[in-house]
Amino acid sequence: MIGKHTLISSKTILGKVARDFNPSSDSWTGHAMQWIGEAFGMMHRVGNQVLTKKSVGFVDYKAVMPCNVESLQYLCYNDMYFPLNKPTKLSASDCGLNSCLSIGYINGTNIIMPDETGTVVMHYMTIQTDNEGFPLVTKNDEVLQAAAWYVIRGLLLRGESHPVLNFQIADQMWEKYLPRAINSANFPSPIEQESFTNLMTSIVPNNSAHYSGYYTGGMPDDSNYLGNNTGGSFLNLINRDSNE
């Protein structure tokens, strides 16, 4: 999933490919957007979604879902929550509406409505885009480099030529950058690393607690855990048991 990283327009990848590979025409950009989606799927960089809504008119009882629907959340119809035959992530209480007595059915890309005509408001998750409609992607150098190589790989596979690169080289570079991109994107940020370090060090209130030893045989009480350093309590415990 996309979490701690900021986002950048996928046009950045297109620009990098155009500069580095210099394709023979502009017809490749449509294919490139599909390849970018494939690359990010293989890098496990999905989840760049936002909740949005759209009013959709319907006739003949059929409301067509928008093409950019990633997952349908809920419907509002006649100022009421409209349940579906398939489970959604949000419920009537989540959107602050009363449930409608009618029920709809998802049939492919259509939603079968209880009335012949009308308007329904669809609330759904969709991919975030920039102001020109290009999807936003993870802003990470390794991730962007890997995606660019996957696009170049696709260009060579469909017959584009380059004076230096061939498909084998591009495929090797993609295989090289794929694990690096996954690791780089998943590695915790400096703030997350510091937070984790502070959490772990705060668990031990006394740096010499590991040296003080345990006499209770179970979880140490405050006197044992925070007590004075005895200069080798575990050895003293062994000697005490041996003398008994």
Stockholm file with secondary structure:
# STOCKHOLM 1.0

chainA/1-244         MIGKHTLISSKTILGKVARDFNPSSDSWTGHAMQWIGEAFGMMHRVGNQVLTKKSVGFVDYKAVMPCNVESLQYLCYNDMYFPLNKPTKLSASDCGLNSCLSIGYINGTNIIMPDETGTVVMHYMTIQTDNEGFPLVTKNDEVLQAAAWYVIRGLLLRGESHPVLNFQIADQMWEKYLPRAINSANFPSPIEQESFTNLMTSIVPNNSAHYSGYYTGGMPDDSNYLGNNTGGSFLNLINRDSNE
#=GR chainA/1-244 SS CCCSSCEEETHHHHHHHHHHTCCSSSTHHHHHHHHHHHHHHHTTCCCCEEEEEEEEEEBTTEEECCTTCSEEEEEEETTEEECBSSCCSCCTTTTTCCBCSSCBEEETTEEECSSSSEEEEEEEEEECBCTTSCBEEECCHHHHHHHHHHHHHHHHHTTCCCSSCCHHHHHHHHHHHHHHHHHHHHSCCHHHHHHHHHHHHHHCSSTTHHHHCCSSSSSCCHHHHSSCCCSCHHHHHHHHHHHC
#=GC SS_cons         CCCSSCEEETHHHHHHHHHHTCCSSSTHHHHHHHHHHHHHHHTTCCCCEEEEEEEEEEBTTEEECCTTCSEEEEEEETTEEECBSSCCSCCTTTTTCCBCSSCBEEETTEEECSSSSEEEEEEEEEECBCTTSCBEEECCHHHHHHHHHHHHHHHHHTTCCCSSCCHHHHHHHHHHHHHHHHHHHHSCCHHHHHHHHHHHHHHCSSTTHHHHCCSSSSSCCHHHHSSCCCSCHHHHHHHHHHHC
//
